[in-house]
Amino acid sequence: MCLSTAYDIGGGTEKLIADRVTGISVEEGAVRLTTLLGTQTLVEGRLKSVDLNRNVILIEAKQ
């Protein structure tokens, strides 16, 4: 099983949002992340990229 780590890249730095992410859904103006334990995090902003080789999710959160 491949688990990913999500980062907020707003402001020019990478800030950890969630780790062990198993699901991503894009909603109007937001990204919902679901972790291995079922915890959901809703981030207002936009999905910038998903790198499945490195297991990294980049989100530009609204400031």
PDB file of N, CA, C and O in Angstrom:
ATOM      1  N   MET A   1       0.848  -1.177   0.000  1.00  0.00           N
ATOM      2  CA  MET A   1       0.000   0.000   0.000  1.00  0.00           C
ATOM      3  C   MET A   1       0.888   1.232   0.000  1.00  0.00           C
ATOM      4  O   MET A   1       1.834   1.329   0.781  1.00  0.00           O
ATOM      5  N   CYS A   2       0.577   2.166  -0.875  1.00  0.00           N
ATOM      6  CA  CYS A   2       1.334   3.419  -0.959  1.00  0.00           C
ATOM      7  C   CYS A   2       0.596   4.512  -0.192  1.00  0.00           C
ATOM      8  O   CYS A   2      -0.562   4.818  -0.478  1.00  0.00           O
ATOM      9  N   LEU A   3       1.277   5.083   0.770  1.00  0.00           N
ATOM     10  CA  LEU A   3       0.724   6.179   1.557  1.00  0.00           C
ATOM     11  C   LEU A   3       1.491   7.437   1.219  1.00  0.00           C
ATOM     12  O   LEU A   3       2.705   7.395   1.020  1.00  0.00           O
ATOM     13  N   SER A   4       0.792   8.554   1.153  1.00  0.00           N
ATOM     14  CA  SER A   4       1.423   9.810   0.767  1.00  0.00           C
ATOM     15  C   SER A   4       1.407  10.814   1.905  1.00  0.00           C
ATOM     16  O   SER A   4       0.686  10.662   2.891  1.00  0.00           O
ATOM     17  N   THR A   5       2.224  11.845   1.740  1.00  0.00           N
ATOM     18  CA  THR A   5       2.289  12.951   2.687  1.00  0.00           C
ATOM     19  C   THR A   5       1.856  14.210   1.953  1.00  0.00           C
ATOM     20  O   THR A   5       2.300  14.467   0.834  1.00  0.00           O
ATOM     21  N   ALA A   6       0.986  14.994   2.587  1.00  0.00           N
ATOM     22  CA  ALA A   6       0.460  16.212   1.975  1.00  0.00           C
ATOM     23  C   ALA A   6       1.092  17.441   2.620  1.00  0.00           C
ATOM     24  O   ALA A   6       1.232  17.527   3.840  1.00  0.00           O
ATOM     25  N   TYR A   7       1.472  18.394   1.755  1.00  0.00           N
ATOM     26  CA  TYR A   7       2.096  19.627   2.208  1.00  0.00           C
ATOM     27  C   TYR A   7       1.364  20.834   1.643  1.00  0.00           C
ATOM     28  O   TYR A   7       0.856  20.799   0.522  1.00  0.00           O
ATOM     29  N   ASP A   8       1.315  21.907   2.434  1.00  0.00           N
ATOM     30  CA  ASP A   8       0.836  23.210   1.980  1.00  0.00           C
ATOM     31  C   ASP A   8       2.052  23.954   1.459  1.00  0.00           C
ATOM     32  O   ASP A   8       3.032  24.131   2.183  1.00  0.00           O
ATOM     33  N   ILE A   9       1.996  24.397   0.191  1.00  0.00           N
ATOM     34  CA  ILE A   9       3.138  25.107  -0.390  1.00  0.00           C
ATOM     35  C   ILE A   9       2.881  26.600  -0.508  1.00  0.00           C
ATOM     36  O   ILE A   9       3.651  27.308  -1.157  1.00  0.00           O
ATOM     37  N   GLY A  10       1.814  27.086   0.106  1.00  0.00           N
ATOM     38  CA  GLY A  10       1.542  28.522   0.100  1.00  0.00           C
ATOM     39  C   GLY A  10       2.590  29.266   0.891  1.00  0.00           C
ATOM     40  O   GLY A  10       3.074  28.763   1.905  1.00  0.00           O
ATOM     41  N   GLY A  11       2.943  30.439   0.453  1.00  0.00           N
ATOM     42  CA  GLY A  11       3.925  31.242   1.175  1.00  0.00           C
ATOM     43  C   GLY A  11       5.366  30.855   0.893  1.00  0.00           C
ATOM     44  O   GLY A  11       6.276  31.356   1.553  1.00  0.00           O
ATOM     45  N   GLY A  12       5.591  29.975  -0.074  1.00  0.00           N
ATOM     46  CA  GLY A  12       6.950  29.634  -0.464  1.00  0.00           C
ATOM     47  C   GLY A  12       7.636  28.568   0.374  1.00  0.00           C
ATOM     48  O   GLY A  12       8.792  28.238   0.109  1.00  0.00           O
ATOM     49  N   THR A  13       6.960  28.019   1.375  1.00  0.00           N
ATOM     50  CA  THR A  13       7.548  26.953   2.179  1.00  0.00           C
ATOM     51  C   THR A  13       6.602  25.755   2.187  1.00  0.00           C
ATOM     52  O   THR A  13       5.409  25.896   1.921  1.00  0.00           O
ATOM     53  N   GLU A  14       7.142  24.576   2.494  1.00  0.00           N
ATOM     54  CA  GLU A  14       6.321  23.374   2.617  1.00  0.00           C
ATOM     55  C   GLU A  14       5.949  23.166   4.080  1.00  0.00           C
ATOM     56  O   GLU A  14       6.824  23.034   4.936  1.00  0.00           O
ATOM     57  N   LYS A  15       4.657  23.139   4.362  1.00  0.00           N
ATOM     58  CA  LYS A  15       4.162  22.915   5.717  1.00  0.00           C
ATOM     59  C   LYS A  15       3.343  21.624   5.705  1.00  0.00           C
ATOM     60  O   LYS A  15       2.435  21.473   4.887  1.00  0.00           O
ATOM     61  N   LEU A  16       3.654  20.710   6.591  1.00  0.00           N
ATOM     62  CA  LEU A  16       2.959  19.431   6.662  1.00  0.00           C
ATOM     63  C   LEU A  16       1.482  19.630   6.976  1.00  0.00           C
ATOM     64  O   LEU A  16       1.126  20.336   7.920  1.00  0.00           O
ATOM     65  N   ILE A  17       0.626  19.000   6.172  1.00  0.00           N
ATOM     66  CA  ILE A  17      -0.819  19.010   6.430  1.00  0.00           C
ATOM     67  C   ILE A  17      -1.242  17.678   7.024  1.00  0.00           C
ATOM     68  O   ILE A  17      -1.898  17.636   8.065  1.00  0.00           O
ATOM     69  N   ALA A  18      -0.864  16.581   6.355  1.00  0.00           N
ATOM     70  CA  ALA A  18      -1.260  15.249   6.813  1.00  0.00           C
ATOM     71  C   ALA A  18      -0.294  14.218   6.263  1.00  0.00           C
ATOM     72  O   ALA A  18       0.256  14.388   5.174  1.00  0.00           O
ATOM     73  N   ASP A  19      -0.087  13.142   7.024  1.00  0.00           N
ATOM     74  CA  ASP A  19       0.713  12.037   6.515  1.00  0.00           C
ATOM     75  C   ASP A  19      -0.133  10.766   6.504  1.00  0.00           C
ATOM     76  O   ASP A  19      -1.229  10.736   7.063  1.00  0.00           O
ATOM     77  N   ARG A  20       0.375   9.736   5.875  1.00  0.00           N
ATOM     78  CA  ARG A  20      -0.339   8.470   5.682  1.00  0.00           C
ATOM     79  C   ARG A  20      -1.679   8.694   4.970  1.00  0.00           C
ATOM     80  O   ARG A  20      -2.694   8.100   5.335  1.00  0.00           O
ATOM     81  N   VAL A  21      -1.665   9.558   3.950  1.00  0.00           N
ATOM     82  CA  VAL A  21      -2.868   9.876   3.187  1.00  0.00           C
ATOM     83  C   VAL A  21      -3.163   8.731   2.216  1.00  0.00           C
ATOM     84  O   VAL A  21      -2.288   8.291   1.470  1.00  0.00           O
ATOM     85  N   THR A  22      -4.409   8.258   2.239  1.00  0.00           N
ATOM     86  CA  THR A  22      -4.831   7.182   1.338  1.00  0.00           C
ATOM     87  C   THR A  22      -5.828   7.654   0.292  1.00  0.00           C
ATOM     88  O   THR A  22      -6.048   6.965  -0.704  1.00  0.00           O
ATOM     89  N   GLY A  23      -6.442   8.831   0.505  1.00  0.00           N
ATOM     90  CA  GLY A  23      -7.441   9.316  -0.438  1.00  0.00           C
ATOM     91  C   GLY A  23      -7.419  10.823  -0.580  1.00  0.00           C
ATOM     92  O   GLY A  23      -7.148  11.555   0.372  1.00  0.00           O
ATOM     93  N   ILE A  24      -7.711  11.271  -1.800  1.00  0.00           N
ATOM     94  CA  ILE A  24      -7.781  12.700  -2.108  1.00  0.00           C
ATOM     95  C   ILE A  24      -9.050  12.928  -2.910  1.00  0.00           C
ATOM     96  O   ILE A  24      -9.316  12.208  -3.873  1.00  0.00           O
ATOM     97  N   SER A  25      -9.834  13.923  -2.521  1.00  0.00           N
ATOM     98  CA  SER A  25     -10.964  14.327  -3.351  1.00  0.00           C
ATOM     99  C   SER A  25     -10.945  15.846  -3.465  1.00  0.00           C
ATOM    100  O   SER A  25     -10.696  16.564  -2.496  1.00  0.00           O
ATOM    101  N   VAL A  26     -11.216  16.308  -4.682  1.00  0.00           N
ATOM    102  CA  VAL A  26     -11.219  17.739  -4.950  1.00  0.00           C
ATOM    103  C   VAL A  26     -12.661  18.208  -4.965  1.00  0.00           C
ATOM    104  O   VAL A  26     -13.488  17.704  -5.725  1.00  0.00           O
ATOM    105  N   GLU A  27     -12.946  19.178  -4.116  1.00  0.00           N
ATOM    106  CA  GLU A  27     -14.274  19.761  -4.016  1.00  0.00           C
ATOM    107  C   GLU A  27     -14.172  21.208  -4.487  1.00  0.00           C
ATOM    108  O   GLU A  27     -13.073  21.699  -4.745  1.00  0.00           O
ATOM    109  N   GLU A  28     -15.274  21.872  -4.598  1.00  0.00           N
ATOM    110  CA  GLU A  28     -15.246  23.256  -5.082  1.00  0.00           C
ATOM    111  C   GLU A  28     -14.454  24.131  -4.118  1.00  0.00           C
ATOM    112  O   GLU A  28     -14.907  24.422  -3.011  1.00  0.00           O
ATOM    113  N   GLY A  29     -13.271  24.545  -4.551  1.00  0.00           N
ATOM    114  CA  GLY A  29     -12.443  25.433  -3.749  1.00  0.00           C
ATOM    115  C   GLY A  29     -11.730  24.783  -2.587  1.00  0.00           C
ATOM    116  O   GLY A  29     -11.198  25.486  -1.727  1.00  0.00           O
ATOM    117  N   ALA A  30     -11.700  23.435  -2.529  1.00  0.00           N
ATOM    118  CA  ALA A  30     -11.064  22.759  -1.402  1.00  0.00           C
ATOM    119  C   ALA A  30     -10.584  21.371  -1.815  1.00  0.00           C
ATOM    120  O   ALA A  30     -10.997  20.822  -2.837  1.00  0.00           O
ATOM    121  N   VAL A  31      -9.697  20.825  -0.985  1.00  0.00           N
ATOM    122  CA  VAL A  31      -9.183  19.475  -1.180  1.00  0.00           C
ATOM    123  C   VAL A  31      -9.424  18.714   0.124  1.00  0.00           C
ATOM    124  O   VAL A  31      -9.060  19.185   1.202  1.00  0.00           O
ATOM    125  N   ARG A  32     -10.041  17.529   0.018  1.00  0.00           N
ATOM    126  CA  ARG A  32     -10.294  16.686   1.187  1.00  0.00           C
ATOM    127  C   ARG A  32      -9.297  15.532   1.181  1.00  0.00           C
ATOM    128  O   ARG A  32      -9.187  14.793   0.203  1.00  0.00           O
ATOM    129  N   LEU A  33      -8.569  15.388   2.296  1.00  0.00           N
ATOM    130  CA  LEU A  33      -7.588  14.324   2.454  1.00  0.00           C
ATOM    131  C   LEU A  33      -8.115  13.319   3.469  1.00  0.00           C
ATOM    132  O   LEU A  33      -8.651  13.702   4.508  1.00  0.00           O
ATOM    133  N   THR A  34      -7.963  12.042   3.170  1.00  0.00           N
ATOM    134  CA  THR A  34      -8.356  10.988   4.095  1.00  0.00           C
ATOM    135  C   THR A  34      -7.122  10.159   4.420  1.00  0.00           C
ATOM    136  O   THR A  34      -6.409   9.719   3.518  1.00  0.00           O
ATOM    137  N   THR A  35      -6.868   9.945   5.719  1.00  0.00           N
ATOM    138  CA  THR A  35      -5.687   9.192   6.139  1.00  0.00           C
ATOM    139  C   THR A  35      -6.026   7.718   6.330  1.00  0.00           C
ATOM    140  O   THR A  35      -7.185   7.310   6.254  1.00  0.00           O
ATOM    141  N   LEU A  36      -4.992   6.943   6.579  1.00  0.00           N
ATOM    142  CA  LEU A  36      -5.114   5.507   6.797  1.00  0.00           C
ATOM    143  C   LEU A  36      -6.081   5.187   7.936  1.00  0.00           C
ATOM    144  O   LEU A  36      -6.776   4.172   7.889  1.00  0.00           O
ATOM    145  N   LEU A  37      -6.132   6.035   8.945  1.00  0.00           N
ATOM    146  CA  LEU A  37      -7.014   5.812  10.091  1.00  0.00           C
ATOM    147  C   LEU A  37      -8.412   6.392   9.886  1.00  0.00           C
ATOM    148  O   LEU A  37      -9.252   6.325  10.784  1.00  0.00           O
ATOM    149  N   GLY A  38      -8.664   6.965   8.698  1.00  0.00           N
ATOM    150  CA  GLY A  38      -9.988   7.501   8.386  1.00  0.00           C
ATOM    151  C   GLY A  38     -10.196   8.949   8.752  1.00  0.00           C
ATOM    152  O   GLY A  38     -11.288   9.482   8.553  1.00  0.00           O
ATOM    153  N   THR A  39      -9.179   9.600   9.283  1.00  0.00           N
ATOM    154  CA  THR A  39      -9.284  11.016   9.611  1.00  0.00           C
ATOM    155  C   THR A  39      -9.352  11.829   8.328  1.00  0.00           C
ATOM    156  O   THR A  39      -8.571  11.611   7.401  1.00  0.00           O
ATOM    157  N   GLN A  40     -10.298  12.772   8.279  1.00  0.00           N
ATOM    158  CA  GLN A  40     -10.436  13.618   7.101  1.00  0.00           C
ATOM    159  C   GLN A  40     -10.039  15.048   7.440  1.00  0.00           C
ATOM    160  O   GLN A  40     -10.383  15.579   8.495  1.00  0.00           O
ATOM    161  N   THR A  41      -9.306  15.652   6.516  1.00  0.00           N
ATOM    162  CA  THR A  41      -8.879  17.039   6.647  1.00  0.00           C
ATOM    163  C   THR A  41      -9.329  17.776   5.397  1.00  0.00           C
ATOM    164  O   THR A  41      -9.032  17.354   4.280  1.00  0.00           O
ATOM    165  N   LEU A  42     -10.046  18.876   5.585  1.00  0.00           N
ATOM    166  CA  LEU A  42     -10.493  19.699   4.469  1.00  0.00           C
ATOM    167  C   LEU A  42      -9.622  20.944   4.413  1.00  0.00           C
ATOM    168  O   LEU A  42      -9.556  21.710   5.374  1.00  0.00           O
ATOM    169  N   VAL A  43      -8.951  21.141   3.278  1.00  0.00           N
ATOM    170  CA  VAL A  43      -8.047  22.278   3.101  1.00  0.00           C
ATOM    171  C   VAL A  43      -8.629  23.178   2.020  1.00  0.00           C
ATOM    172  O   VAL A  43      -8.805  22.750   0.879  1.00  0.00           O
ATOM    173  N   GLU A  44      -8.927  24.423   2.377  1.00  0.00           N
ATOM    174  CA  GLU A  44      -9.391  25.380   1.372  1.00  0.00           C
ATOM    175  C   GLU A  44      -8.199  25.792   0.536  1.00  0.00           C
ATOM    176  O   GLU A  44      -7.186  26.256   1.060  1.00  0.00           O
ATOM    177  N   GLY A  45      -8.328  25.619  -0.766  1.00  0.00           N
ATOM    178  CA  GLY A  45      -7.237  25.932  -1.677  1.00  0.00           C
ATOM    179  C   GLY A  45      -7.335  25.051  -2.900  1.00  0.00           C
ATOM    180  O   GLY A  45      -8.409  24.557  -3.242  1.00  0.00           O
ATOM    181  N   ARG A  46      -6.188  24.854  -3.566  1.00  0.00           N
ATOM    182  CA  ARG A  46      -6.224  24.043  -4.778  1.00  0.00           C
ATOM    183  C   ARG A  46      -5.082  23.041  -4.803  1.00  0.00           C
ATOM    184  O   ARG A  46      -3.994  23.291  -4.285  1.00  0.00           O
ATOM    185  N   LEU A  47      -5.356  21.926  -5.405  1.00  0.00           N
ATOM    186  CA  LEU A  47      -4.376  20.863  -5.574  1.00  0.00           C
ATOM    187  C   LEU A  47      -3.384  21.291  -6.651  1.00  0.00           C
ATOM    188  O   LEU A  47      -3.782  21.620  -7.768  1.00  0.00           O
ATOM    189  N   LYS A  48      -2.098  21.287  -6.321  1.00  0.00           N
ATOM    190  CA  LYS A  48      -1.075  21.697  -7.280  1.00  0.00           C
ATOM    191  C   LYS A  48      -0.472  20.492  -7.989  1.00  0.00           C
ATOM    192  O   LYS A  48      -0.318  20.509  -9.210  1.00  0.00           O
ATOM    193  N   SER A  49      -0.122  19.434  -7.232  1.00  0.00           N
ATOM    194  CA  SER A  49       0.452  18.256  -7.869  1.00  0.00           C
ATOM    195  C   SER A  49       0.407  17.057  -6.934  1.00  0.00           C
ATOM    196  O   SER A  49       0.331  17.185  -5.712  1.00  0.00           O
ATOM    197  N   VAL A  50       0.457  15.875  -7.567  1.00  0.00           N
ATOM    198  CA  VAL A  50       0.548  14.615  -6.843  1.00  0.00           C
ATOM    199  C   VAL A  50       1.672  13.827  -7.504  1.00  0.00           C
ATOM    200  O   VAL A  50       1.600  13.516  -8.693  1.00  0.00           O
ATOM    201  N   ASP A  51       2.704  13.505  -6.741  1.00  0.00           N
ATOM    202  CA  ASP A  51       3.833  12.725  -7.247  1.00  0.00           C
ATOM    203  C   ASP A  51       3.724  11.326  -6.652  1.00  0.00           C
ATOM    204  O   ASP A  51       4.028  11.124  -5.477  1.00  0.00           O
ATOM    205  N   LEU A  52       3.293  10.365  -7.457  1.00  0.00           N
ATOM    206  CA  LEU A  52       3.089   9.004  -6.967  1.00  0.00           C
ATOM    207  C   LEU A  52       4.396   8.245  -6.789  1.00  0.00           C
ATOM    208  O   LEU A  52       4.428   7.249  -6.066  1.00  0.00           O
ATOM    209  N   ASN A  53       5.466   8.686  -7.425  1.00  0.00           N
ATOM    210  CA  ASN A  53       6.775   8.054  -7.213  1.00  0.00           C
ATOM    211  C   ASN A  53       7.358   8.428  -5.862  1.00  0.00           C
ATOM    212  O   ASN A  53       7.944   7.588  -5.178  1.00  0.00           O
ATOM    213  N   ARG A  54       7.198   9.687  -5.478  1.00  0.00           N
ATOM    214  CA  ARG A  54       7.726  10.171  -4.195  1.00  0.00           C
ATOM    215  C   ARG A  54       6.680  10.138  -3.091  1.00  0.00           C
ATOM    216  O   ARG A  54       7.007  10.347  -1.923  1.00  0.00           O
ATOM    217  N   ASN A  55       5.399   9.871  -3.455  1.00  0.00           N
ATOM    218  CA  ASN A  55       4.291   9.856  -2.497  1.00  0.00           C
ATOM    219  C   ASN A  55       4.116  11.210  -1.812  1.00  0.00           C
ATOM    220  O   ASN A  55       3.992  11.298  -0.590  1.00  0.00           O
ATOM    221  N   VAL A  56       4.108  12.268  -2.636  1.00  0.00           N
ATOM    222  CA  VAL A  56       3.989  13.631  -2.130  1.00  0.00           C
ATOM    223  C   VAL A  56       2.805  14.323  -2.806  1.00  0.00           C
ATOM    224  O   VAL A  56       2.647  14.266  -4.025  1.00  0.00           O
ATOM    225  N   ILE A  57       1.978  14.978  -1.986  1.00  0.00           N
ATOM    226  CA  ILE A  57       0.829  15.750  -2.451  1.00  0.00           C
ATOM    227  C   ILE A  57       1.103  17.205  -2.100  1.00  0.00           C
ATOM    228  O   ILE A  57       1.394  17.528  -0.948  1.00  0.00           O
ATOM    229  N   LEU A  58       1.007  18.091  -3.103  1.00  0.00           N
ATOM    230  CA  LEU A  58       1.233  19.518  -2.865  1.00  0.00           C
ATOM    231  C   LEU A  58      -0.070  20.272  -3.057  1.00  0.00           C
ATOM    232  O   LEU A  58      -0.727  20.153  -4.091  1.00  0.00           O
ATOM    233  N   ILE A  59      -0.435  21.055  -2.043  1.00  0.00           N
ATOM    234  CA  ILE A  59      -1.668  21.836  -2.047  1.00  0.00           C
ATOM    235  C   ILE A  59      -1.307  23.295  -1.761  1.00  0.00           C
ATOM    236  O   ILE A  59      -0.530  23.586  -0.852  1.00  0.00           O
ATOM    237  N   GLU A  60      -1.878  24.197  -2.543  1.00  0.00           N
ATOM    238  CA  GLU A  60      -1.699  25.625  -2.279  1.00  0.00           C
ATOM    239  C   GLU A  60      -2.929  26.095  -1.515  1.00  0.00           C
ATOM    240  O   GLU A  60      -3.979  26.351  -2.105  1.00  0.00           O
ATOM    241  N   ALA A  61      -2.791  26.206  -0.198  1.00  0.00           N
ATOM    242  CA  ALA A  61      -3.906  26.586   0.657  1.00  0.00           C
ATOM    243  C   ALA A  61      -4.166  28.082   0.543  1.00  0.00           C
ATOM    244  O   ALA A  61      -3.251  28.873   0.316  1.00  0.00           O
ATOM    245  N   LYS A  62      -5.445  28.455   0.707  1.00  0.00           N
ATOM    246  CA  LYS A  62      -5.799  29.877   0.736  1.00  0.00           C
ATOM    247  C   LYS A  62      -5.216  30.507   1.979  1.00  0.00           C
ATOM    248  O   LYS A  62      -5.225  29.915   3.059  1.00  0.00           O
ATOM    249  N   GLN A  63      -4.712  31.707   1.817  1.00  0.00           N
ATOM    250  CA  GLN A  63      -4.117  32.420   2.956  1.00  0.00           C
ATOM    251  C   GLN A  63      -5.116  33.337   3.598  1.00  0.00           C
ATOM    252  O   GLN A  63      -4.793  34.017   4.572  1.00  0.00           O
TER     253      GLN A  63
END
